[in-house]
């Protein structure tokens, strides 16, 4: 150890081990003091010295923190908080080049000129300080230290292409946050380090980076002040900064100070630019790599010889100019500005009447403006504190408590918590001043506790906002090529390494919607890799699942429970669709093939079950000739065929061919040729899907609700849609084709030339109102003439066969009632009609009820007439008046229109009359004979003879006809009339 005080300037670039060298030198002495530019750096060194010597001999003193054990030997401080006059053996000042800083430079220059250790003094910093130190410090020794690793310029790179272990530097809070947010989305997250952070928050953020929970650090130029981190690359998002007064470009030596954080120990480092920053010119890049910078010539200075006689004298001493040519007068600092502002207030002037009060005012003015608010507001707060100290000697406890209570809240976002942290630093600083509070230890503990709570909350918010632990963990595992463990619960939620990553919907992975952009891609890549075993397990379970777990949608989708696993696509024919599976490529071809086979088995069995009659028709090898061709047409049209389109083919079929086809359940209706079993809801639903596929439709029309006789027509529906639904479009509604055939039976016996009205049975079978029925009839080719008339009342209800009066049935949707009523068996070819009914007509009479006689009935003499007062109306007269009130009703008269062109609903009509082979009056042998004898109308299990008219109510005022004459214009009787004439 040297016997005399020595002064050494240890100069060199970053990563030369200067700080480590100074710590070793200090620990070689009994006592020592080290001053650092940032409390973050001071705290880092404090922790290292405590680890080496224990906490009982190490003190930490900063503006906001004071840890001073009774036997303190080593003092770690910020430069402003360094104790004076201690007479310590060793003293060191780090980052001495900050003597040139426009804001704090005068403090470093003062320490350079006046702070000394009794045995050794070290100044640590950049080579640019050699000239000023040599000129201002007599007898100084210079030690040059070389960088331990290379620093190489890497040019410009996008943030998305930044290598791991990169620090991206911004020069404003907004810039830092924006970069950190981008890194989170693209790389999984970043730690954030700023000079304004509390040591607790900063250490927690640095730990995220140092522990490799994140691979990126976003920081201000604070990292250039000696913070030792494992950084491989430094990228500048800007090369300009606001220095408190103006935006200015960073000098090469300032850039080098920050870039030098890359590469620690023997590890080489790189630096470059990113974002909107321009690439560095060759000269600047070369200077940084070779550590060659323009030497500093002048250092900022402010007089340390302060005069406290008056406020004016103090201000004058602070504004005095240096006499040395290597020093320059520092610009006005915040403390001097506050002093000038308070010196103009009368209340302050009245209290600063002696040197002691002026010194107290100066101490108060040196409270930093941590809050960053306006100078006036900051000065106002300082004035209040000064008045408390001057008037009462201390800051009142209750006032101090109110200030802290307003800040002690951990709710809010990052900006709110940052502001509260800045505010609490003011009161932490006050608590650290000796003699300013009655119970200093209490308030130091209180302010420290509040700062710790706010620091923890801020760290949590920063991590929540800028670190996606899930993506970070997955990317790190992928990079390390480690196997990832995925789990899928019964809801399809996927977790990888315990982190929720998305959902497995069938055999497709859907990443968490919270992830976007590059983050989503990375998340999906990691998740799919982890899900590979799950795909195979799920495929095995699906392959062995029963058909009841699988279904198809009306748009052709194939579902496994609630998940889409594929869709139907057009095949060689309508009954042979193909399968397109929804399986992620990462699942592999084996999984996709297994899913496709299972779905093909399902749809094949579904078609075989629902279209069994049609498939039997297709496979019947006994069919030949025209019958076989017609069977092909039925299969091609999925079991439902409009008769108008195959009229000639039907005409060409002989009775044997028709019989062979009827064995397969084909019904030759007057409007449609169909297989009744295929009109059920399940076959109809599948038929629409298969028909839509075969016709290349983009949007598949849906089937009407089951059980309805009529439904509204759909505008712009594809041609043939109504037929595939099992309906026929007529007017504004569609009617089910089997019910239409029953309606045709009723209409066949009506006088379509002279006109007829709708009977209650007609409205009941269709479930329509009279107006709706008129529209339907017009859609079928009839004319409907609307009229009004007086409503005719029946004398009495008609007595039915059971002996009870019949009542009018309401007009309603009677689908269920009609379907549960056995329909008249179809008349096969060769059956004959009753002799008393004209051929081609139904044996239905107009069984209207007798109208009420218009003449009044003769009075009954025996009936006593009650006596009434002159102003009273007899009850009988009131009743008669009610009866006599006229009522009108609307009726329609229907006549055959002779064309099908009037039909609405989108399906083209043929200008021909429908012929039903399976109905009375249809194509076949003429009927003859009465009663139930041979050739009569009797059916097996039913009494022979013509059907009895039961007196159903009609909407006609005409009396019932005694005889039905053949109407040559009736479309349903035309064929039989021709046959009769032929006889």
Phi, psi and omega in degrees: 000137184291145182276343179235157181295131177240145180243123184234132172257110179263105188243152179161175180288183177290164179058045175246356178082023183297314182295317179299320178298317182293322179297316179298320179296317181296318182291350175278352179250167180286321179227159179191157177226135175232133180249134184234157184285336184231144175293336176295315179291322178300319180293324180296316180291322178304315181298323180292318181290322177298321178296330182273324187239349182095154185288343186288344183240008184240130179248148175235122181228116173228180180298334184238006181215137181217107176241104185231096176291157184301328183252038183298132177244328183241125184249120177252121190221164163280157185302319181294333185264007181296129178291146181250148175074022182280333182069040181285156181292320187233142176217137179221143175239122180266153179055051184296342178295349176290359171303336181268001180291131185294335183265312185248002186303323183297332178290315179294321179295321178298318179291325178298321185275330192237339184274125181218147169270151182291335182245322181209141176232130179241135170246120185251132179175202186272159180298339182295346181270358184303312183298304180300320180296317180299323183281331188256342184240103180294143173073018182283145174256145179245129174242123179265129178241134181267151178295142184276350180214166180277151176235118189238138177281128184251005177079205184259139178220147174290153179300325181293343181254011180293136178287159176299160182062045179250141171251123178255128189254128174238164184241020172208157181298316180299319180295318179298315181294319181296318179294317180297323178295319179295318178297321179300316182290326187261332187236359178101345176143166180212150171274152183238128179230122177223153180297333182283349180290150173290155178305324182295314179294316181299317180295323179293321179292317179298325180297324176303317183285313184294330179273006178064023171291331171227154182255006185225146180233130176245125189214164169273185180291003177300331181290346179285347184268053169085003178291127184261107181231159180276081183248131178262332183217137176243127180239129179269123175278348177202155177243017175232157179211159175268121185265015181106340179232324185205163172278131180219153176287146177286137177287156180305322181291330176289319176298320181295323180301322180278314182299332182293351176291343180281132179086110180243143181063234182266002181276132180284157181227163178229161176216160181187198180234165179207174178064227182271000182290136177288146175301146180290143177289164187299321182295316180294315180299318180295320180297320180292318181293326183261000177058045180240112185227161179294127181296147176284141182249326182230143179246147179288141186218144170219140187300139175262353180270084187267141180253120185254017180297312176220168178295322180296319179295320178298315180296319180297318180294324179290335183260008179292155183260150180286158178260347182271137182291343179272359180245148177228146182296127181290149176290161185300122180274171182298323182293320177292321177299318178294320178298316179298318182293318180289331182293347180266357180268135185296322180296325179286317180301320181295334183264344182260072183255357179216170184298324181295316180290326177293320179294322177297317179299320179294320178298321178293319181295341181276001173293120183296153176275072180299328185287338180066029179270191182291154180299323181295316181292320178296316180296324179297317178298317180298323178297320179296315180298317180299317181296320177298314182293321183286320183281316185249355180088336180217164172282129183299142182296318183293323178293317178299319181295320180295321180295321182284323182298323180296336184264336188282070177219137183251011176275170178105174182269190184298314182297319180297315179293324178297320178294318179295322177297320178296322181292317183292335179297329177298315182282333172295319178297316179299318182294335181279347181280131181291129175084002181273343181228152181294314181241084185298319183296322178297311184288331174293321176293319180297310182294325178293320180295317178297316180297322179295318179296316178294323179296316179296319180295320179294318177300318179297316180294318179298319180292318178299321185277322190247002179230120172259093185301324181300305181295321181299316180295315183296316181295322180294320178294321178297317181297324180276001178057040177267149178289136181258138181259120180248146176228142179235122180273182185290348176266002181084005180285131184254129172240137177239121184055036178083356181258132177292128183238347181155202182230147174258106181257099187069248179238023176237133180269129178247107182297158177305129184293345178290340179271141182221160174058225182297328178299316180295320179297315180296319180297317181292320180298314181293321183292316181296324178296319180287335185276353184310311178295326181295324179299317181292319178297318181292322179297320177296317180295322180291319183297328181264005181287145177289161180298336181294341179272352184244147179206168176244154178261169181289352174258009176089006177284154178244123188246142170245100189067237178263006184251136176281126181242356178175187176209158177276141174230159184299140177246203182294326175214174187298326182272006180230063180290160177253173186242135169243119186268152175255088182226129178299143181301326182295341179290335178096159183294330181297317179295316181298317180294322180294318178295319181295318179297317181295319180292325178293322176298318182297309186289329177295315178294324179295316179294318180297323183283315185280333182246032181303314179300323181289320179292324175297321177297319181294325184271353184289104182281351179281342177289139181213166175062225183295327180296318179294319178296320180291325176299321178299319179296321179295316179296317181300327181259018172057035171087004178224122189222119175299130184295328183300330182279345182231030185303315182293320181295322177295319180298326183283343181288132175274177185295326179294318180296319180292322178298317179298323181287324181294332178300335179268008176090010179284132178246125180270088180278170181288332179250328187220144173256122190208169176249107187309324181296335182274002177269357178294159185303316184295310176298324180297316180299315179290322180300317179299320179295312181296320179294319179296319177297313184296331181264006175066032180286145177278312177251122183277127176290147183266156180285147176297160176300142182291151173091358181263135179286318178230149177222157177298144174290150181257124179292146177058024176289147178302147180298129181095357181299315183298321179296316180294335176283346186087024180234168172232127180284130178211108183072220183279354183228165174247140180245141182297138191293328179288325177287328176297323179293323176293320177297322179299324177301319181290322184286341187296330183268006182272159179274091184283346177272313180282340179105145178214166179245161182287134174270162181301324180297325179295317179292323182294318183293332179265343181068030186248160166282170181297319179295319179295320180296322178298319178295320178298314182298322177295325177294336178270359175109003179269159170262142181235116180255123184269142178208170177232152180200166176292138182284128183265128182265139175285148177293315181204160179292143178287134182278129182277177182297335181276353178092006179248147181294138175276151179240156178295134176272142179290151176281118186207175175281099186257035183300315183295319181296317182293318184291333179277353178268126182300128178283154175299132182299139180299144178275112180285162175302131180107345176282156181240151180273161175302150186291332186272005179247128178301142182299139178090002181236161179269147180279065180239123179262155173282095185265061178287158180274156182290140179284161178284136180295139182284331181286140179290148179289150179296140181293147179269117186295326186290343185287120178290141179260120182289144176279139181229160176288163183297328183264012179252149178254128180298147179301320179299320180293321178298320178295317179298321179297320179294321180293321185285348182297124182289141175233142180247159175220152178267138176221160176238140172250124184256132174227153181293130184274346178076010180205156174257005186291339182283354183292138178252168177117357170096351179257129184294140178260151173263142182277066179211162182265134181291143179238127180252120180281338183261015182235159173302133183088001180280182183292131180152196183286148180289153179269161177196163178090156179249167173066201187254021179286186181300129182084356177282192186269000182297151180243158176301132180078011181222142179298141179287178178101163181293155180292134181276138177281125184263012174076034179297144181290141176242169175259047181229143177264357180285145175292156182295140180280142179283327182224145176263124175262147180291128177266112183295341180269355180289121184295336183270348181253357187301316185294315182292327178298319178297320180295321181294318179297327180292333179287000000 
